[in-house]
Amino acid sequence: MSRIERIRERLAKVEPDQGWFFAAIADQVSNRRRELALSQAELAELTATTQSAIARLESGGRPPRIDTLLRIANALDCDLSVELRPRTTRGDSR
């Protein structure tokens, strides 16, 4: 099996489990927005999107794009941290 095939196989197994990741982001956005006493409409205006897009993000209805998350983080006076961490070491034949 080629390296690309192994990666595709691994991704096929991971995708259904991504819900927890997006749910955690949604909770953080919602909590921070409330801490700052902003409505969804106000956050949407600050980030050049719609209130319904913010509602979908907060409900976990749709994974946000990175550029959208960057604008939201900026509006919420937060840093956005995205990190890739290897699951395997170089010699691993997974």
C-alpha atoms as an extended CHARMM CRD file, in Angstrom:
* protein
*
        94  EXT
         1         1  MET       CA              0.0000000000        0.0000000000        0.0000000000  PROA      1               0.0000000000
         2         2  SER       CA              1.3950000000        3.3980000000       -0.9700000000  PROA      2               0.0000000000
         3         3  ARG       CA              1.8890000000        6.2440000000        1.4630000000  PROA      3               0.0000000000
         4         4  ILE       CA             -0.9840000000        8.2110000000       -0.1210000000  PROA      4               0.0000000000
         5         5  GLU       CA             -3.3000000000        5.2060000000        0.1500000000  PROA      5               0.0000000000
         6         6  ARG       CA             -2.4250000000        4.8200000000        3.8420000000  PROA      6               0.0000000000
         7         7  ILE       CA             -3.1750000000        8.5000000000        4.4510000000  PROA      7               0.0000000000
         8         8  ARG       CA             -6.4980000000        8.2770000000        2.5910000000  PROA      8               0.0000000000
         9         9  GLU       CA             -7.4360000000        5.1850000000        4.5710000000  PROA      9               0.0000000000
        10        10  ARG       CA             -6.6070000000        6.9330000000        7.8520000000  PROA      10              0.0000000000
        11        11  LEU       CA             -8.5960000000       10.0330000000        6.8490000000  PROA      11              0.0000000000
        12        12  ALA       CA            -11.5990000000        7.9190000000        5.9430000000  PROA      12              0.0000000000
        13        13  LYS       CA            -11.5860000000        6.5540000000        9.4850000000  PROA      13              0.0000000000
        14        14  VAL       CA            -11.0930000000        9.9540000000       11.1570000000  PROA      14              0.0000000000
        15        15  GLU       CA            -13.6470000000       12.1530000000        9.4170000000  PROA      15              0.0000000000
        16        16  PRO       CA            -16.7770000000       10.8840000000       11.2140000000  PROA      16              0.0000000000
        17        17  ASP       CA            -15.0490000000       11.5280000000       14.5440000000  PROA      17              0.0000000000
        18        18  GLN       CA            -14.3300000000       15.1870000000       13.8030000000  PROA      18              0.0000000000
        19        19  GLY       CA            -17.5960000000       16.2760000000       15.3910000000  PROA      19              0.0000000000
        20        20  TRP       CA            -15.9630000000       16.6980000000       18.8020000000  PROA      20              0.0000000000
        21        21  PHE       CA            -13.3570000000       19.0360000000       17.2970000000  PROA      21              0.0000000000
        22        22  PHE       CA            -15.8880000000       21.3590000000       15.6790000000  PROA      22              0.0000000000
        23        23  ALA       CA            -18.1600000000       21.1810000000       18.7270000000  PROA      23              0.0000000000
        24        24  ALA       CA            -15.2780000000       22.3720000000       20.9090000000  PROA      24              0.0000000000
        25        25  ILE       CA            -14.6520000000       25.3250000000       18.5860000000  PROA      25              0.0000000000
        26        26  ALA       CA            -18.3630000000       26.1400000000       18.5230000000  PROA      26              0.0000000000
        27        27  ASP       CA            -18.4870000000       26.1590000000       22.3370000000  PROA      27              0.0000000000
        28        28  GLN       CA            -15.4400000000       28.4050000000       22.5840000000  PROA      28              0.0000000000
        29        29  VAL       CA            -16.8760000000       30.9160000000       20.1020000000  PROA      29              0.0000000000
        30        30  SER       CA            -20.2590000000       30.9380000000       21.8200000000  PROA      30              0.0000000000
        31        31  ASN       CA            -18.7930000000       31.2750000000       25.3270000000  PROA      31              0.0000000000
        32        32  ARG       CA            -16.4070000000       34.0670000000       24.3650000000  PROA      32              0.0000000000
        33        33  ARG       CA            -19.1240000000       35.9290000000       22.4650000000  PROA      33              0.0000000000
        34        34  ARG       CA            -21.3200000000       35.8250000000       25.5700000000  PROA      34              0.0000000000
        35        35  GLU       CA            -18.4190000000       36.9180000000       27.8100000000  PROA      35              0.0000000000
        36        36  LEU       CA            -18.1060000000       40.0100000000       25.6340000000  PROA      36              0.0000000000
        37        37  ALA       CA            -21.8910000000       40.5310000000       25.6880000000  PROA      37              0.0000000000
        38        38  LEU       CA            -22.1180000000       40.3630000000       21.9030000000  PROA      38              0.0000000000
        39        39  SER       CA            -25.1590000000       39.0970000000       20.0520000000  PROA      39              0.0000000000
        40        40  GLN       CA            -24.7410000000       36.7490000000       17.1250000000  PROA      40              0.0000000000
        41        41  ALA       CA            -25.7560000000       39.6140000000       14.8440000000  PROA      41              0.0000000000
        42        42  GLU       CA            -23.0940000000       41.9050000000       16.3310000000  PROA      42              0.0000000000
        43        43  LEU       CA            -20.3980000000       39.2590000000       15.9320000000  PROA      43              0.0000000000
        44        44  ALA       CA            -21.5460000000       38.6560000000       12.3720000000  PROA      44              0.0000000000
        45        45  GLU       CA            -21.2560000000       42.3520000000       11.5880000000  PROA      45              0.0000000000
        46        46  LEU       CA            -17.7570000000       42.4980000000       13.0690000000  PROA      46              0.0000000000
        47        47  THR       CA            -16.6650000000       39.5150000000       10.9880000000  PROA      47              0.0000000000
        48        48  ALA       CA            -18.3640000000       40.4030000000        7.6840000000  PROA      48              0.0000000000
        49        49  THR       CA            -20.6640000000       37.4020000000        7.7490000000  PROA      49              0.0000000000
        50        50  THR       CA            -24.3100000000       36.7660000000        8.5700000000  PROA      50              0.0000000000
        51        51  GLN       CA            -26.0290000000       36.0660000000       11.8610000000  PROA      51              0.0000000000
        52        52  SER       CA            -27.2120000000       32.7430000000       10.4390000000  PROA      52              0.0000000000
        53        53  ALA       CA            -23.5960000000       31.7570000000        9.6820000000  PROA      53              0.0000000000
        54        54  ILE       CA            -22.6420000000       32.4680000000       13.3100000000  PROA      54              0.0000000000
        55        55  ALA       CA            -25.6720000000       30.4890000000       14.5040000000  PROA      55              0.0000000000
        56        56  ARG       CA            -24.7100000000       27.5270000000       12.2890000000  PROA      56              0.0000000000
        57        57  LEU       CA            -21.1430000000       27.6370000000       13.5850000000  PROA      57              0.0000000000
        58        58  GLU       CA            -22.2610000000       27.7920000000       17.2230000000  PROA      58              0.0000000000
        59        59  SER       CA            -24.7090000000       24.9280000000       16.7630000000  PROA      59              0.0000000000
        60        60  GLY       CA            -22.0890000000       22.7940000000       15.0650000000  PROA      60              0.0000000000
        61        61  GLY       CA            -24.1360000000       22.7560000000       11.8890000000  PROA      61              0.0000000000
        62        62  ARG       CA            -21.2400000000       23.4530000000        9.5750000000  PROA      62              0.0000000000
        63        63  PRO       CA            -17.4710000000       23.3910000000       10.0470000000  PROA      63              0.0000000000
        64        64  PRO       CA            -16.0620000000       26.9190000000        9.7480000000  PROA      64              0.0000000000
        65        65  ARG       CA            -13.3920000000       27.8960000000        7.2440000000  PROA      65              0.0000000000
        66        66  ILE       CA            -10.0150000000       28.9780000000        8.6270000000  PROA      66              0.0000000000
        67        67  ASP       CA            -10.3570000000       32.5220000000        7.2650000000  PROA      67              0.0000000000
        68        68  THR       CA            -13.7390000000       32.8260000000        8.9770000000  PROA      68              0.0000000000
        69        69  LEU       CA            -12.2600000000       31.5530000000       12.2410000000  PROA      69              0.0000000000
        70        70  LEU       CA             -9.4370000000       34.0900000000       11.9700000000  PROA      70              0.0000000000
        71        71  ARG       CA            -11.9330000000       36.9490000000       11.6100000000  PROA      71              0.0000000000
        72        72  ILE       CA            -14.0170000000       35.6090000000       14.4980000000  PROA      72              0.0000000000
        73        73  ALA       CA            -10.9510000000       35.2200000000       16.7270000000  PROA      73              0.0000000000
        74        74  ASN       CA             -9.9260000000       38.7790000000       15.9340000000  PROA      74              0.0000000000
        75        75  ALA       CA            -13.4080000000       40.1190000000       16.6990000000  PROA      75              0.0000000000
        76        76  LEU       CA            -13.4590000000       38.1860000000       19.9730000000  PROA      76              0.0000000000
        77        77  ASP       CA             -9.9750000000       39.4710000000       20.9070000000  PROA      77              0.0000000000
        78        78  CYS       CA             -8.5430000000       35.9550000000       20.8160000000  PROA      78              0.0000000000
        79        79  ASP       CA             -5.6130000000       34.2060000000       19.2210000000  PROA      79              0.0000000000
        80        80  LEU       CA             -6.4150000000       31.3180000000       16.9210000000  PROA      80              0.0000000000
        81        81  SER       CA             -4.0290000000       28.4260000000       17.3240000000  PROA      81              0.0000000000
        82        82  VAL       CA             -3.9550000000       25.6510000000       14.7540000000  PROA      82              0.0000000000
        83        83  GLU       CA             -1.4200000000       22.9280000000       15.2390000000  PROA      83              0.0000000000
        84        84  LEU       CA             -0.4340000000       19.8400000000       13.3030000000  PROA      84              0.0000000000
        85        85  ARG       CA              1.1740000000       17.1820000000       15.4750000000  PROA      85              0.0000000000
        86        86  PRO       CA              2.5280000000       13.9800000000       13.9550000000  PROA      86              0.0000000000
        87        87  ARG       CA              0.7450000000       10.8680000000       15.1700000000  PROA      87              0.0000000000
        88        88  THR       CA              3.5940000000        8.6610000000       14.0530000000  PROA      88              0.0000000000
        89        89  THR       CA              7.3450000000        8.8310000000       13.8660000000  PROA      89              0.0000000000
        90        90  ARG       CA              9.2690000000        8.6730000000       10.6150000000  PROA      90              0.0000000000
        91        91  GLY       CA             10.0850000000        4.9760000000       10.7080000000  PROA      91              0.0000000000
        92        92  ASP       CA              6.5060000000        3.9130000000       11.4930000000  PROA      92              0.0000000000
        93        93  SER       CA              4.9540000000        1.8560000000        8.7130000000  PROA      93              0.0000000000
        94        94  ARG       CA              1.3230000000        2.7840000000        9.3830000000  PROA      94              0.0000000000
